[in-house]
Amino acid sequence: MLLKASEVAALLKIDENTVLKWIKKEKLAATLVRGSYRINRIDLLEWATENGITMPPELFEAAEADMHYPTLSEALEAGGIHCGVPGEDKLSVLRSVVNLLKLPPQVDPDFLLQVLLAREALGTTAIGGGIAIPHVRNPILLQNRPAPTVTLCYLANPIDFAALDGQPVHILFLLTSPTVKVHLHLLSRLAYALHDPQFHDTVLRACDPEGVLEAARHFERGIRS
């Protein structure tokens, strides 16, 4: 799961010094191992998403060809698109979101809420433009749930997530996955889709579940062609 700075540079077709600048000056998380930086793929994708840098989905695809990776539209259908999710602050909104999830009986909703709050305490998960993707650095892994999900919530009230652009959050995506590799796959697809003008504009326009799903399918057809 760890990449060298040189490997990130090669995959992105950029100079290694650019990656080193990201680490030293722009807060890309990395660990120094025997004089060489190592970068966690989840940290890389979260940082890129927060900083508006497009990462190719292939960078996060797992090697196993026999494993099924859901499309973004499949995951959205499984997780649901919810309008008017209530809450007056970050705590109450996240509690409402957790209550919408179809969790396995062995998963404690209160514990999951604490995981989300702990991630928020590390720094905002708002990515700008009124959108937040909680928990990215600490994937929510539900091994007993076979189908990974992306739950899209439109908030009844804009909530201050301390976003870098100063905008309150009114749209929130929450991912659950059976494995880290599936989480990376879904997160990379979502981050890539949010750079697609049609999908991005459709998500921002209004809470329109069918419209969002169709925009996701259109995006997927485009990257397959």
Z-matrix of the N, CA and C atoms (Angstrom, degrees):
N
C 1 1.454
C 2 1.526 1 112.82
N 3 1.338 2 118.33 1 -8.37
C 4 1.460 3 121.69 2 -177.81
C 5 1.522 4 110.50 3 -102.02
N 6 1.320 5 115.65 4 139.72
C 7 1.464 6 121.90 5 179.77
C 8 1.520 7 109.67 6 -120.01
N 9 1.319 8 116.53 7 144.50
C 10 1.455 9 120.87 8 170.85
C 11 1.526 10 108.79 9 -75.79
N 12 1.330 11 115.54 10 157.61
C 13 1.470 12 119.52 11 176.80
C 14 1.523 13 110.38 12 -59.23
N 15 1.319 14 116.02 13 -38.24
C 16 1.467 15 119.80 14 179.74
C 17 1.528 16 111.61 15 -65.67
N 18 1.347 17 116.93 16 -34.27
C 19 1.463 18 120.45 17 178.97
C 20 1.523 19 110.87 18 -70.31
N 21 1.343 20 116.35 19 -39.81
C 22 1.465 21 119.41 20 176.22
C 23 1.525 22 109.75 21 -62.25
N 24 1.324 23 116.78 22 -44.13
C 25 1.463 24 121.13 23 180.00
C 26 1.526 25 111.27 24 -60.72
N 27 1.333 26 116.76 25 -43.50
C 28 1.461 27 120.59 26 -179.08
C 29 1.525 28 111.06 27 -65.32
N 30 1.330 29 116.76 28 -41.98
C 31 1.460 30 120.35 29 -179.02
C 32 1.524 31 111.80 30 -66.56
N 33 1.337 32 116.11 31 -34.79
C 34 1.465 33 120.17 32 -178.33
C 35 1.525 34 113.15 33 -92.62
N 36 1.347 35 115.50 34 -3.73
C 37 1.462 36 121.01 35 -179.55
C 38 1.528 37 111.64 36 58.71
N 39 1.337 38 114.51 37 47.38
C 40 1.454 39 120.83 38 176.87
C 41 1.518 40 108.68 39 -130.25
N 42 1.325 41 116.50 40 171.28
C 43 1.457 42 121.22 41 178.79
C 44 1.527 43 110.22 42 -74.02
N 45 1.333 44 116.51 43 142.09
C 46 1.465 45 120.07 44 179.79
C 47 1.524 46 111.34 45 -60.92
N 48 1.336 47 117.61 46 -30.95
C 49 1.465 48 120.13 47 179.09
C 50 1.525 49 111.87 48 -62.34
N 51 1.327 50 116.86 49 -29.26
C 52 1.460 51 119.89 50 176.77
C 53 1.519 52 110.45 51 -65.20
N 54 1.330 53 115.90 52 -42.64
C 55 1.463 54 120.16 53 178.37
C 56 1.528 55 109.84 54 -64.28
N 57 1.328 56 116.99 55 -42.44
C 58 1.466 57 120.53 56 178.83
C 59 1.525 58 111.31 57 -63.28
N 60 1.328 59 116.95 58 -35.58
C 61 1.469 60 120.06 59 176.66
C 62 1.520 61 110.60 60 -65.73
N 63 1.343 62 116.33 61 -39.67
C 64 1.462 63 119.70 62 176.47
C 65 1.527 64 110.50 63 -58.06
N 66 1.339 65 116.03 64 -41.48
C 67 1.462 66 120.82 65 -177.71
C 68 1.528 67 110.84 66 -69.47
N 69 1.327 68 116.32 67 -47.57
C 70 1.461 69 120.58 68 -170.89
C 71 1.530 70 113.47 69 -82.12
N 72 1.342 71 117.03 70 -29.51
C 73 1.465 72 119.15 71 -172.34
C 74 1.526 73 114.23 72 -120.71
N 75 1.331 74 117.39 73 -17.21
C 76 1.462 75 118.82 74 -172.89
C 77 1.522 76 112.58 75 -124.23
N 78 1.334 77 115.94 76 20.65
C 79 1.470 78 123.08 77 167.35
C 80 1.518 79 114.30 78 65.23
N 81 1.325 80 118.44 79 30.18
C 82 1.462 81 120.55 80 168.55
C 83 1.522 82 107.61 81 -75.07
N 84 1.315 83 117.65 82 119.41
C 85 1.466 84 121.72 83 -176.76
C 86 1.527 85 110.56 84 -65.95
N 87 1.325 86 116.60 85 133.45
C 88 1.462 87 122.16 86 178.57
C 89 1.523 88 108.80 87 -154.88
N 90 1.327 89 115.94 88 154.46
C 91 1.461 90 122.37 89 178.84
C 92 1.516 91 108.86 90 -114.76
N 93 1.323 92 116.36 91 133.95
C 94 1.451 93 120.80 92 179.69
C 95 1.530 94 108.78 93 -86.96
N 96 1.324 95 116.60 94 117.22
C 97 1.463 96 122.44 95 -179.06
C 98 1.518 97 108.61 96 -122.96
N 99 1.331 98 115.66 97 111.79
C 100 1.474 99 121.33 98 179.97
C 101 1.525 100 111.44 99 49.16
N 102 1.322 101 115.48 100 47.12
C 103 1.455 102 121.37 101 174.77
C 104 1.510 103 115.63 102 80.36
N 105 1.344 104 117.54 103 4.02
C 106 1.461 105 120.73 104 -178.68
C 107 1.525 106 109.35 105 -128.29
N 108 1.320 107 116.45 106 134.39
C 109 1.456 108 120.03 107 -179.15
C 110 1.527 109 110.87 108 -74.31
N 111 1.343 110 114.94 109 141.61
C 112 1.462 111 122.63 110 173.99
C 113 1.518 112 108.02 111 -122.12
N 114 1.329 113 115.92 112 134.28
C 115 1.460 114 121.78 113 -173.92
C 116 1.521 115 109.57 114 -120.48
N 117 1.325 116 115.57 115 125.98
C 118 1.456 117 120.94 116 175.87
C 119 1.524 118 109.30 117 -73.54
N 120 1.327 119 116.37 118 134.81
C 121 1.465 120 119.48 119 -176.93
C 122 1.533 121 112.14 120 -61.57
N 123 1.329 122 116.91 121 -35.52
C 124 1.462 123 119.14 122 178.94
C 125 1.524 124 110.18 123 -66.20
N 126 1.350 125 116.37 124 -43.48
C 127 1.467 126 119.87 125 177.50
C 128 1.526 127 110.86 126 -61.23
N 129 1.332 128 116.04 127 -40.55
C 130 1.463 129 120.35 128 -179.88
C 131 1.521 130 110.85 129 -62.97
N 132 1.317 131 116.33 130 -45.41
C 133 1.463 132 119.39 131 -177.59
C 134 1.520 133 110.95 132 -68.73
N 135 1.344 134 117.18 133 -39.85
C 136 1.459 135 119.24 134 177.81
C 137 1.530 136 110.32 135 -63.09
N 138 1.326 137 116.60 136 -46.58
C 139 1.462 138 120.28 137 -179.30
C 140 1.532 139 110.39 138 -61.39
N 141 1.324 140 117.10 139 -44.38
C 142 1.464 141 120.73 140 -179.36
C 143 1.522 142 110.91 141 -63.15
N 144 1.341 143 116.34 142 -41.08
C 145 1.461 144 120.08 143 179.53
C 146 1.519 145 110.92 144 -63.54
N 147 1.342 146 116.65 145 -43.45
C 148 1.467 147 120.62 146 -179.02
C 149 1.520 148 112.06 147 -68.87
N 150 1.338 149 117.53 148 -26.30
C 151 1.458 150 120.78 149 -176.16
C 152 1.524 151 113.49 150 -103.95
N 153 1.324 152 116.38 151 10.29
C 154 1.462 153 120.11 152 174.51
C 155 1.508 154 114.76 153 69.26
N 156 1.332 155 117.16 154 27.47
C 157 1.465 156 121.64 155 -180.00
C 158 1.526 157 108.31 156 -103.65
N 159 1.322 158 116.52 157 123.87
C 160 1.451 159 121.21 158 -177.83
C 161 1.521 160 110.71 159 -77.46
N 162 1.319 161 115.56 160 126.70
C 163 1.452 162 121.61 161 174.98
C 164 1.527 163 108.80 162 -109.19
N 165 1.328 164 118.72 163 134.08
C 166 1.465 165 119.61 164 178.93
C 167 1.517 166 110.51 165 -65.95
N 168 1.335 167 118.77 166 134.44
C 169 1.461 168 120.35 167 -179.94
C 170 1.521 169 113.09 168 -54.87
N 171 1.331 170 116.77 169 -30.97
C 172 1.455 171 120.34 170 -177.79
C 173 1.533 172 112.25 171 -59.89
N 174 1.327 173 116.86 172 -24.70
C 175 1.459 174 120.48 173 179.69
C 176 1.518 175 111.04 174 -63.62
N 177 1.328 176 116.60 175 -25.32
C 178 1.459 177 120.84 176 -174.29
C 179 1.515 178 113.13 177 -113.79
N 180 1.327 179 117.06 178 4.06
C 181 1.449 180 119.33 179 177.75
C 182 1.522 181 109.46 180 -72.26
N 183 1.313 182 117.27 181 140.21
C 184 1.461 183 120.67 182 175.00
C 185 1.515 184 109.63 183 -77.55
N 186 1.334 185 115.87 184 159.04
C 187 1.460 186 120.83 185 -174.29
C 188 1.524 187 112.22 186 -79.14
N 189 1.339 188 117.89 187 -25.46
C 190 1.452 189 119.88 188 -173.35
C 191 1.514 190 110.68 189 -70.17
N 192 1.346 191 115.68 190 117.48
C 193 1.455 192 119.71 191 -176.72
C 194 1.529 193 111.77 192 -77.55
N 195 1.342 194 117.26 193 -18.99
C 196 1.454 195 119.16 194 -174.73
C 197 1.524 196 112.59 195 -88.44
N 198 1.329 197 118.21 196 -3.95
C 199 1.457 198 120.72 197 -180.00
C 200 1.525 199 109.36 198 -88.01
N 201 1.333 200 116.46 199 135.28
C 202 1.463 201 120.09 200 -179.35
C 203 1.518 202 110.06 201 -83.48
N 204 1.319 203 115.56 202 126.46
C 205 1.447 204 120.89 203 176.15
C 206 1.522 205 108.02 204 -113.38
N 207 1.325 206 117.24 205 121.97
C 208 1.465 207 119.48 206 -175.75
C 209 1.515 208 111.18 207 -70.89
N 210 1.313 209 115.20 208 154.27
C 211 1.455 210 119.73 209 170.92
C 212 1.526 211 108.40 210 -76.28
N 213 1.309 212 115.84 211 165.14
C 214 1.456 213 120.31 212 177.59
C 215 1.527 214 110.83 213 -61.83
N 216 1.320 215 116.89 214 -40.74
C 217 1.469 216 119.38 215 -179.36
C 218 1.521 217 110.83 216 -66.05
N 219 1.336 218 117.95 217 -38.49
C 220 1.468 219 120.36 218 177.08
C 221 1.524 220 111.17 219 -62.31
N 222 1.334 221 116.31 220 -43.36
C 223 1.458 222 120.30 221 -179.65
C 224 1.525 223 111.34 222 -67.02
N 225 1.340 224 116.94 223 -37.21
C 226 1.471 225 120.47 224 177.11
C 227 1.529 226 111.16 225 -66.22
N 228 1.338 227 116.45 226 -39.69
C 229 1.461 228 119.27 227 177.02
C 230 1.526 229 110.68 228 -63.27
N 231 1.337 230 116.41 229 -39.99
C 232 1.465 231 120.51 230 -179.39
C 233 1.526 232 111.40 231 -69.50
N 234 1.342 233 117.17 232 -37.76
C 235 1.463 234 120.62 233 -176.88
C 236 1.506 235 114.59 234 -86.03
N 237 1.322 236 116.14 235 -27.78
C 238 1.451 237 120.08 236 178.24
C 239 1.521 238 113.44 237 92.07
N 240 1.325 239 115.36 238 151.95
C 241 1.463 240 123.55 239 175.74
C 242 1.523 241 106.98 240 -118.70
N 243 1.324 242 116.61 241 118.62
C 244 1.460 243 122.35 242 -169.86
C 245 1.531 244 110.96 243 -117.04
N 246 1.307 245 116.44 244 133.19
C 247 1.459 246 122.52 245 -179.01
C 248 1.530 247 109.96 246 -103.26
N 249 1.335 248 115.79 247 147.42
C 250 1.459 249 120.70 248 173.06
C 251 1.511 250 114.61 249 63.68
N 252 1.323 251 117.86 250 38.33
C 253 1.470 252 121.11 251 -179.31
C 254 1.527 253 108.43 252 -67.71
N 255 1.333 254 118.01 253 124.76
C 256 1.470 255 120.23 254 -171.80
C 257 1.522 256 113.36 255 -79.33
N 258 1.327 257 114.99 256 161.46
C 259 1.457 258 122.33 257 176.36
C 260 1.514 259 110.29 258 151.99
N 261 1.323 260 115.48 259 143.75
C 262 1.459 261 120.98 260 -179.87
C 263 1.518 262 112.51 261 -106.81
N 264 1.333 263 116.88 262 -12.93
C 265 1.454 264 121.39 263 179.38
C 266 1.529 265 108.26 264 -153.17
N 267 1.328 266 116.34 265 179.96
C 268 1.461 267 120.50 266 -174.86
C 269 1.530 268 111.62 267 -59.70
N 270 1.329 269 117.12 268 -43.85
C 271 1.463 270 121.22 269 -178.84
C 272 1.516 271 111.80 270 -60.91
N 273 1.324 272 116.95 271 -50.41
C 274 1.465 273 119.43 272 -176.17
C 275 1.524 274 111.86 273 -69.62
N 276 1.330 275 117.21 274 -33.13
C 277 1.464 276 119.93 275 177.07
C 278 1.524 277 110.60 276 -66.76
N 279 1.327 278 117.09 277 -47.51
C 280 1.461 279 119.45 278 -179.73
C 281 1.529 280 111.07 279 -64.16
N 282 1.323 281 117.56 280 -34.47
C 283 1.467 282 119.55 281 176.09
C 284 1.530 283 109.88 282 -63.78
N 285 1.324 284 117.04 283 -41.98
C 286 1.461 285 120.32 284 178.27
C 287 1.518 286 111.32 285 -63.21
N 288 1.323 287 116.59 286 -40.52
C 289 1.468 288 120.56 287 179.63
C 290 1.521 289 110.27 288 -64.12
N 291 1.331 290 117.28 289 -46.31
C 292 1.472 291 120.60 290 179.22
C 293 1.526 292 110.26 291 -59.52
N 294 1.321 293 117.47 292 -38.90
C 295 1.463 294 120.71 293 -179.76
C 296 1.526 295 112.66 294 -66.37
N 297 1.328 296 116.98 295 -21.06
C 298 1.465 297 120.29 296 178.05
C 299 1.524 298 112.79 297 -81.24
N 300 1.328 299 117.03 298 -19.28
C 301 1.458 300 120.81 299 -176.51
C 302 1.531 301 110.67 300 -72.81
N 303 1.317 302 115.27 301 140.37
C 304 1.471 303 120.60 302 175.52
C 305 1.527 304 107.77 303 -89.43
N 306 1.330 305 114.88 304 82.61
C 307 1.457 306 120.60 305 -173.53
C 308 1.523 307 111.05 306 -84.84
N 309 1.345 308 116.81 307 147.53
C 310 1.467 309 119.47 308 171.54
C 311 1.521 310 109.78 309 -60.42
N 312 1.319 311 118.17 310 152.80
C 313 1.471 312 120.63 311 -175.33
C 314 1.518 313 113.85 312 -60.94
N 315 1.342 314 117.64 313 -26.19
C 316 1.464 315 119.48 314 -178.06
C 317 1.532 316 112.89 315 -81.46
N 318 1.332 317 118.64 316 -5.07
C 319 1.460 318 122.04 317 179.80
C 320 1.525 319 109.23 318 -93.63
N 321 1.317 320 116.12 319 122.15
C 322 1.463 321 122.26 320 -179.45
C 323 1.534 322 109.28 321 -81.77
N 324 1.332 323 119.03 322 115.97
C 325 1.468 324 120.46 323 -179.60
C 326 1.525 325 112.68 324 -58.61
N 327 1.331 326 117.32 325 -36.87
C 328 1.463 327 119.81 326 -179.75
C 329 1.528 328 111.53 327 -65.44
N 330 1.334 329 116.15 328 -37.28
C 331 1.466 330 119.17 329 177.25
C 332 1.525 331 110.01 330 -66.19
N 333 1.324 332 117.08 331 -42.80
C 334 1.460 333 120.69 332 178.32
C 335 1.522 334 110.46 333 -61.03
N 336 1.317 335 117.53 334 -40.47
C 337 1.459 336 120.66 335 177.23
C 338 1.523 337 110.63 336 -60.90
N 339 1.325 338 117.54 337 -41.59
C 340 1.458 339 120.83 338 179.08
C 341 1.530 340 111.67 339 -64.67
N 342 1.340 341 116.50 340 -35.82
C 343 1.474 342 120.20 341 176.23
C 344 1.523 343 110.26 342 -61.76
N 345 1.331 344 116.68 343 -43.97
C 346 1.462 345 120.65 344 -179.90
C 347 1.527 346 111.03 345 -65.63
N 348 1.321 347 116.70 346 -41.98
C 349 1.459 348 120.12 347 -179.96
C 350 1.523 349 111.18 348 -66.61
N 351 1.337 350 116.74 349 -37.64
C 352 1.461 351 120.20 350 178.30
C 353 1.521 352 110.53 351 -64.06
N 354 1.334 353 116.93 352 -37.88
C 355 1.470 354 119.32 353 177.90
C 356 1.523 355 110.17 354 -66.64
N 357 1.318 356 117.48 355 -40.99
C 358 1.459 357 120.28 356 178.94
C 359 1.525 358 111.35 357 -62.61
N 360 1.334 359 116.33 358 -32.42
C 361 1.466 360 120.06 359 -179.96
C 362 1.521 361 111.63 360 -66.02
N 363 1.343 362 117.24 361 -23.61
C 364 1.463 363 120.85 362 178.61
C 365 1.524 364 112.24 363 -76.62
N 366 1.310 365 117.02 364 -19.59
C 367 1.466 366 121.28 365 -176.85
C 368 1.512 367 109.23 366 151.31
N 369 1.304 368 115.98 367 157.15
C 370 1.454 369 119.97 368 -175.16
C 371 1.527 370 112.39 369 -60.34
N 372 1.327 371 115.78 370 143.38
C 373 1.468 372 120.69 371 172.40
C 374 1.522 373 110.71 372 -102.18
N 375 1.336 374 117.11 373 7.19
C 376 1.463 375 120.58 374 173.20
C 377 1.523 376 108.86 375 -70.24
N 378 1.330 377 116.29 376 135.67
C 379 1.461 378 120.60 377 -178.47
C 380 1.522 379 112.01 378 -105.19
N 381 1.351 380 116.46 379 4.17
C 382 1.456 381 120.30 380 -179.71
C 383 1.511 382 111.78 381 100.29
N 384 1.318 383 114.67 382 160.89
C 385 1.457 384 119.65 383 178.52
C 386 1.507 385 113.76 384 68.13
N 387 1.340 386 117.44 385 19.55
C 388 1.457 387 120.41 386 178.46
C 389 1.514 388 115.10 387 84.54
N 390 1.333 389 117.71 388 12.72
C 391 1.463 390 122.18 389 -176.68
C 392 1.524 391 109.90 390 -116.13
N 393 1.333 392 116.52 391 141.34
C 394 1.460 393 122.07 392 173.26
C 395 1.527 394 109.50 393 -130.58
N 396 1.341 395 115.34 394 148.02
C 397 1.467 396 121.69 395 175.01
C 398 1.526 397 106.65 396 -128.98
N 399 1.326 398 118.54 397 86.38
C 400 1.463 399 120.16 398 -176.58
C 401 1.525 400 113.27 399 -61.07
N 402 1.345 401 115.01 400 156.18
C 403 1.465 402 125.01 401 168.19
C 404 1.509 403 115.94 402 70.61
N 405 1.343 404 120.24 403 9.54
C 406 1.462 405 120.73 404 -170.15
C 407 1.523 406 112.64 405 -52.69
N 408 1.342 407 117.57 406 -44.65
C 409 1.459 408 119.65 407 -174.93
C 410 1.524 409 112.23 408 -73.20
N 411 1.324 410 116.54 409 -20.37
C 412 1.463 411 121.36 410 178.27
C 413 1.523 412 107.87 411 -123.63
N 414 1.333 413 117.80 412 87.53
C 415 1.466 414 120.20 413 -174.68
C 416 1.527 415 112.07 414 -58.12
N 417 1.329 416 115.00 415 144.31
C 418 1.451 417 120.31 416 174.11
C 419 1.528 418 107.43 417 -85.98
N 420 1.320 419 115.83 418 104.70
C 421 1.460 420 121.42 419 -175.99
C 422 1.519 421 109.45 420 -102.89
N 423 1.318 422 115.84 421 120.03
C 424 1.458 423 122.16 422 178.88
C 425 1.521 424 107.41 423 -119.94
N 426 1.341 425 115.77 424 87.28
C 427 1.454 426 120.08 425 -173.26
C 428 1.518 427 113.29 426 -61.07
N 429 1.328 428 117.16 427 -26.36
C 430 1.460 429 120.19 428 -177.79
C 431 1.523 430 112.33 429 -88.11
N 432 1.331 431 116.10 430 3.17
C 433 1.462 432 119.48 431 174.98
C 434 1.523 433 107.92 432 -105.86
N 435 1.332 434 118.74 433 111.66
C 436 1.465 435 120.16 434 -176.18
C 437 1.521 436 113.94 435 -68.16
N 438 1.342 437 117.34 436 -30.40
C 439 1.464 438 120.03 437 -174.40
C 440 1.525 439 110.18 438 -101.62
N 441 1.330 440 117.47 439 117.10
C 442 1.467 441 119.57 440 173.27
C 443 1.522 442 110.25 441 -67.62
N 444 1.314 443 116.30 442 153.20
C 445 1.461 444 119.74 443 -175.44
C 446 1.521 445 111.60 444 -135.32
N 447 1.316 446 114.55 445 151.23
C 448 1.464 447 122.88 446 165.80
C 449 1.521 448 106.22 447 -121.87
N 450 1.327 449 116.33 448 115.52
C 451 1.458 450 121.65 449 178.75
C 452 1.524 451 108.28 450 -101.43
N 453 1.321 452 115.64 451 123.60
C 454 1.467 453 121.72 452 -179.26
C 455 1.527 454 108.58 453 -106.61
N 456 1.328 455 116.14 454 123.38
C 457 1.457 456 121.77 455 -177.96
C 458 1.525 457 110.57 456 -119.80
N 459 1.324 458 115.44 457 127.78
C 460 1.464 459 121.64 458 170.88
C 461 1.524 460 107.34 459 -98.66
N 462 1.314 461 117.17 460 118.60
C 463 1.450 462 121.65 461 -172.55
C 464 1.532 463 111.53 462 -80.03
N 465 1.311 464 114.78 463 142.32
C 466 1.467 465 119.83 464 178.07
C 467 1.517 466 111.02 465 -66.67
N 468 1.344 467 116.59 466 -32.00
C 469 1.464 468 121.36 467 -179.63
C 470 1.525 469 109.36 468 -130.47
N 471 1.326 470 119.05 469 133.50
C 472 1.461 471 120.18 470 174.55
C 473 1.530 472 109.90 471 -60.00
N 474 1.330 473 116.47 472 136.59
C 475 1.457 474 121.57 473 -174.57
C 476 1.528 475 109.76 474 -121.35
N 477 1.312 476 115.91 475 137.88
C 478 1.463 477 121.18 476 177.64
C 479 1.529 478 109.68 477 -74.21
N 480 1.335 479 116.90 478 113.31
C 481 1.459 480 123.01 479 175.17
C 482 1.527 481 110.83 480 -108.08
N 483 1.326 482 116.89 481 15.16
C 484 1.469 483 122.02 482 -177.58
C 485 1.526 484 111.49 483 56.38
N 486 1.328 485 115.92 484 42.06
C 487 1.468 486 120.83 485 179.42
C 488 1.519 487 110.43 486 -63.95
N 489 1.323 488 115.86 487 148.66
C 490 1.457 489 120.65 488 -177.96
C 491 1.523 490 111.60 489 -63.99
N 492 1.341 491 117.31 490 -29.57
C 493 1.471 492 119.29 491 179.19
C 494 1.526 493 112.24 492 -87.09
N 495 1.336 494 117.07 493 0.88
C 496 1.454 495 120.94 494 177.17
C 497 1.512 496 115.32 495 80.43
N 498 1.343 497 117.97 496 -3.47
C 499 1.459 498 120.13 497 -177.54
C 500 1.527 499 110.85 498 -83.46
N 501 1.328 500 118.09 499 137.52
C 502 1.461 501 119.92 500 174.49
C 503 1.525 502 110.81 501 -69.42
N 504 1.310 503 115.77 502 155.85
C 505 1.467 504 121.58 503 -178.14
C 506 1.520 505 109.72 504 -88.97
N 507 1.326 506 115.99 505 132.44
C 508 1.459 507 120.08 506 173.38
C 509 1.522 508 111.88 507 -128.61
N 510 1.344 509 116.45 508 -2.42
C 511 1.463 510 121.61 509 177.26
C 512 1.522 511 107.86 510 -132.46
N 513 1.336 512 115.70 511 133.18
C 514 1.456 513 119.61 512 -175.10
C 515 1.528 514 109.38 513 -137.17
N 516 1.334 515 115.88 514 129.69
C 517 1.462 516 122.13 515 174.69
C 518 1.528 517 108.85 516 -107.28
N 519 1.334 518 117.20 517 134.75
C 520 1.461 519 121.41 518 176.42
C 521 1.524 520 108.75 519 -128.04
N 522 1.331 521 116.22 520 128.56
C 523 1.460 522 121.73 521 -177.45
C 524 1.521 523 110.49 522 -108.83
N 525 1.335 524 116.56 523 139.52
C 526 1.462 525 121.72 524 166.84
C 527 1.521 526 107.60 525 -127.52
N 528 1.323 527 116.27 526 142.14
C 529 1.453 528 120.86 527 -173.70
C 530 1.524 529 110.36 528 -144.75
N 531 1.343 530 117.75 529 153.68
C 532 1.466 531 119.93 530 176.53
C 533 1.526 532 112.99 531 -79.40
N 534 1.345 533 117.80 532 -23.14
C 535 1.464 534 121.71 533 -179.43
C 536 1.519 535 109.83 534 -143.76
N 537 1.339 536 115.57 535 162.32
C 538 1.462 537 120.38 536 176.90
C 539 1.525 538 110.51 537 -62.97
N 540 1.338 539 117.56 538 -38.39
C 541 1.469 540 120.30 539 -178.35
C 542 1.528 541 111.17 540 -63.39
N 543 1.331 542 116.44 541 -41.42
C 544 1.461 543 118.97 542 177.78
C 545 1.529 544 109.86 543 -67.12
N 546 1.338 545 116.80 544 -38.05
C 547 1.464 546 120.37 545 176.23
C 548 1.528 547 110.73 546 -58.54
N 549 1.324 548 116.31 547 -46.30
C 550 1.467 549 120.08 548 179.49
C 551 1.523 550 111.16 549 -61.40
N 552 1.320 551 115.68 550 -42.29
C 553 1.464 552 119.82 551 178.84
C 554 1.531 553 110.56 552 -59.40
N 555 1.336 554 116.30 553 -50.15
C 556 1.461 555 119.77 554 -177.87
C 557 1.516 556 112.11 555 -65.33
N 558 1.336 557 115.68 556 -42.90
C 559 1.463 558 119.14 557 -178.09
C 560 1.519 559 111.07 558 -65.15
N 561 1.327 560 116.75 559 -38.81
C 562 1.465 561 119.09 560 178.70
C 563 1.516 562 110.95 561 -66.17
N 564 1.327 563 116.83 562 -38.94
C 565 1.466 564 120.01 563 177.25
C 566 1.527 565 111.09 564 -64.10
N 567 1.321 566 116.38 565 -43.43
C 568 1.459 567 119.67 566 -179.94
C 569 1.523 568 111.00 567 -64.81
N 570 1.338 569 116.86 568 -46.31
C 571 1.461 570 120.15 569 -179.67
C 572 1.524 571 110.73 570 -61.43
N 573 1.339 572 116.40 571 -41.24
C 574 1.459 573 121.08 572 179.48
C 575 1.531 574 110.40 573 -66.20
N 576 1.346 575 116.95 574 -41.15
C 577 1.464 576 120.88 575 -179.85
C 578 1.522 577 111.59 576 -64.28
N 579 1.336 578 117.10 577 -34.87
C 580 1.459 579 119.80 578 -179.00
C 581 1.523 580 112.40 579 -70.35
N 582 1.340 581 117.13 580 -9.79
C 583 1.470 582 120.91 581 171.92
C 584 1.533 583 111.42 582 -93.83
N 585 1.342 584 116.53 583 -4.91
C 586 1.463 585 120.73 584 177.54
C 587 1.527 586 108.39 585 -84.69
N 588 1.330 587 118.48 586 121.40
C 589 1.480 588 120.04 587 -173.47
C 590 1.525 589 113.78 588 -55.56
N 591 1.344 590 117.87 589 -43.37
C 592 1.461 591 118.65 590 -176.11
C 593 1.526 592 111.00 591 -67.36
N 594 1.328 593 117.64 592 -46.48
C 595 1.457 594 119.73 593 179.96
C 596 1.526 595 110.60 594 -63.74
N 597 1.331 596 116.32 595 -46.74
C 598 1.458 597 121.08 596 -179.01
C 599 1.526 598 111.28 597 -58.74
N 600 1.336 599 116.60 598 -46.75
C 601 1.466 600 119.84 599 -178.21
C 602 1.524 601 111.22 600 -66.77
N 603 1.337 602 116.80 601 -37.35
C 604 1.460 603 120.09 602 179.77
C 605 1.520 604 110.77 603 -64.98
N 606 1.332 605 116.73 604 -42.96
C 607 1.466 606 120.93 605 178.75
C 608 1.527 607 110.15 606 -61.44
N 609 1.323 608 117.15 607 -42.97
C 610 1.465 609 120.64 608 -175.79
C 611 1.519 610 113.54 609 -75.33
N 612 1.329 611 116.93 610 -23.83
C 613 1.461 612 119.79 611 -169.93
C 614 1.526 613 112.12 612 -65.29
N 615 1.328 614 117.27 613 -50.89
C 616 1.466 615 121.13 614 -176.94
C 617 1.519 616 108.49 615 -171.86
N 618 1.327 617 115.92 616 168.88
C 619 1.464 618 120.15 617 175.19
C 620 1.525 619 108.39 618 -78.60
N 621 1.320 620 115.29 619 96.28
C 622 1.462 621 122.60 620 -177.77
C 623 1.531 622 107.28 621 -132.29
N 624 1.333 623 117.94 622 86.63
C 625 1.468 624 120.30 623 -174.19
C 626 1.532 625 113.75 624 -53.21
N 627 1.320 626 117.50 625 -47.42
C 628 1.464 627 118.87 626 -178.65
C 629 1.522 628 111.39 627 -66.08
N 630 1.342 629 116.42 628 -38.05
C 631 1.456 630 119.68 629 178.75
C 632 1.517 631 112.16 630 -65.39
N 633 1.345 632 117.48 631 -40.00
C 634 1.465 633 121.16 632 178.42
C 635 1.520 634 110.56 633 -65.87
N 636 1.326 635 117.47 634 -43.28
C 637 1.466 636 120.65 635 179.78
C 638 1.525 637 110.59 636 -63.41
N 639 1.320 638 117.27 637 -41.77
C 640 1.463 639 119.74 638 179.25
C 641 1.522 640 110.70 639 -66.45
N 642 1.341 641 117.92 640 -38.28
C 643 1.463 642 120.67 641 176.90
C 644 1.528 643 110.69 642 -64.74
N 645 1.333 644 117.18 643 -36.71
C 646 1.462 645 120.68 644 176.98
C 647 1.526 646 110.67 645 -65.48
N 648 1.329 647 116.86 646 -42.34
C 649 1.471 648 119.95 647 178.21
C 650 1.523 649 111.06 648 -64.98
N 651 1.328 650 116.81 649 -39.14
C 652 1.471 651 120.55 650 178.28
C 653 1.523 652 110.21 651 -63.79
N 654 1.308 653 116.56 652 -42.72
C 655 1.467 654 120.89 653 176.85
C 656 1.529 655 110.88 654 -59.48
N 657 1.318 656 116.45 655 -43.57
C 658 1.471 657 120.00 656 -178.14
C 659 1.525 658 111.76 657 -67.05
N 660 1.331 659 115.80 658 -37.66
C 661 1.461 660 117.67 659 176.41
C 662 1.522 661 110.55 660 -63.06
N 663 1.318 662 116.65 661 -35.96
C 664 1.464 663 120.79 662 -179.47
C 665 1.510 664 112.81 663 -66.70
N 666 1.336 665 118.91 664 -39.14
C 667 1.456 666 119.92 665 -177.41
C 668 1.515 667 111.59 666 -81.14
N 669 1.339 668 117.26 667 -15.47
C 670 1.469 669 119.90 668 176.14
C 671 1.518 670 112.00 669 -85.54
N 672 1.343 671 116.28 670 -22.71
C 673 1.470 672 119.39 671 -175.11
C 674 1.518 673 112.23 672 -79.99
